[in-house]
Amino acid sequence: MFDNTFLARVFWKCACALAVPLCLAAGAWNALASSHAAAAPRPPLELPSQWDGRRLRPLVLTDVEQRFAKQFPGRIARMTDGDNVIVLRTVIKPTRMLHPAADCYRGVGWRIEHVRLQLDEDHMLWRCFDARRGGEGLRVCERIVDAQGRAFTDASSWYWAAMLEKSHGPWQALTVASPL
């Protein structure tokens, strides 16, 4: 079982590992779009109160996560039901800052195994993988849903659909990390 401090460190390391290359790669694009981003209001983030029938409680973002969130075009929240950590991101425009969770975990030293698409009990499709480091293991599942209810199981297909205006926001990106 993982405590919240451990999972917070994983999330923090992911944000750090990806923030620098993403900022460098996206710098020119962001400079062109910055006048529009500054004017765009950030949507409120409605947090669910339950996950699979279990009560959720919010987790505080670390200072590093808060700095990352300030650059993120939308809102970020982390919650837990006591066992799982749920990261909810509301995205207001296409961005490369919304990246696959597997890249994040790989970047901080986790071995990624068994990447697969998986249907949940409600017949919703998720991209899932197992992450292992040392004797620890997590099952991580993610999906992105647009304002019309269209779901994406990977950030790249979402990004291009959004950039080509085939998907419209705001979008909800949900990542769930559960102990194996």
N, C-alpha and C positions, 0 to 999 in steps of 0.2 A: 504494500500500500504506500502511496506517495503522499507526503504532506504538501500543503499549499505553498510553502516556502520553496520546496524543490521544483514544483511546476512553475512557480513565478520565475525562478532562475532560468528554467528552460525557455520560457517565453521571452525573457529579457535578453538572453544570449542570442536567440533567433533574431530579435529585432536589431541587435547590435551587429550581428554577422551579416545581415542583409542590408542594413541602412546605408552603409558607405558605398558599396558597389551600385546599389539602386540609385542613390543620389547622384553619383558620377554619371551613370548611364542615362539618367533621365534629366540631367541638369538643363540641357538645351531646351528640351520640350517643356519643362516646367517654367523656364524663364519666359517662353512665349505665352504660356497659359496663365502666368501668375496674376495678371490684371483681372482675369475672369474669376480665378479662384478666390482672390481677396474679396470680390463682391458677392460670391455665392454664399448664401447662409448655410450653416451646418444644421442638418436635420436633427430633431430630438431623437434620442435612442430609447425606444421602448423596450425595456427589459422584460423577458418572460419571468413569471413568478415560479414556474415549475418546469422540470425536465423529467419526462417519463414518470409523471406522477409524484416526483420528489421535489420538495421545496428548494428553490435556488436562493443563494445569497451572493451579493456582489463581492468581488475581490478588488482591492485597491490596486491601481496601476502603480508601478515603481516610478521613480523620477525619470529613468531612461525611457520607460514605456510612455510616460506622459509627454516627453519631448518628441518621441516618434509620432505619437498621436496628434500632436500639433501640426505636423507636416502632412498627415494623412488626410485625404479628401473625404472626410466623413467622420464617423464616431467609432470608437473602440471600447468594448467593455469585456471584462472577464468575470465569470461567475462559477460557482461550484455547488454541487448537490451533496458534497461531502466525500464523494468518490471520484466524480468526473470533473474536469475543468472544461468549461464551455467558453469559447471566445466568439463574441458576436461583433461583427463590423457592419455598419451601415455606410455604404459607399455612394457618393453623390456624382462622381464622374469617373470615366475610365482611368485607371492608373496601374502602373507596374508595381506599385507598393503593395498591391494585393497579389501575393505570389503563392505558389503551392506550399502547403505545410511541409511536405516531404523535403523540399529544398531547405527550409528553415531548420528542421531537425538534423538533416545531413550536415548542414553548416556548423552545427555545434557538437558534432561527434557521434550522433546516433547512426546505427546501421539500419537501413530501411529494407524491410522484407515484405513479401506477399502483398504487393500493390494490386488492388482489385476494385471493381465496381461492386457495390453491395446494395440490395434492397432492404429497407428496414421494415418493421411491422406494419407501417402505414403505406407501404409500396413506394416510398420515396427513394430515389437513387442517390448514393453517396460514393465518393472516392475514398477508400480506406487503405491503410497500411499499418504494419506493425513496426514499431521503432524499438530498437534494443541498444542498450549501452551497459556494459558490465553485466550485472545480474538483474538489471531493471528492464521492464518492458511495458510499452504502451500500445494501445490500439488507437489510432487517430483517424477520424472520418471527417470529411468536409464536403460542403456544397455551397453554391451561390444561387440565389433566387432573385429574379428581377421583379419590377413593379407589376408585371402582368402574370406572374406566377411561373414563368419559364425557368427551369433549373439547369444549372451547369455543374459538372463534376470536376472541371479543371479551370484554373485561372486563365490559361491561354485562350481557350475557346470563348470564355466570358469576355475577355478583354477585346478580342477582335469583333465579336458580335456587338459589343458596346461601342467600339470605335467606328464601326460601319453603320451605326444607328439601327441595328437589327434587334437590339435589346435596349430597353429604357429603364432608367433608375427612378428612384433610388434602389440600390441592390442590397440584399442582406447576405453576408457571407458568414457561415457558421462552421466552426471547427470544434470538434469534441474529442478530448483526450481521455481515455479510460485505462486504468491499470489492467494489464494482462493477467 
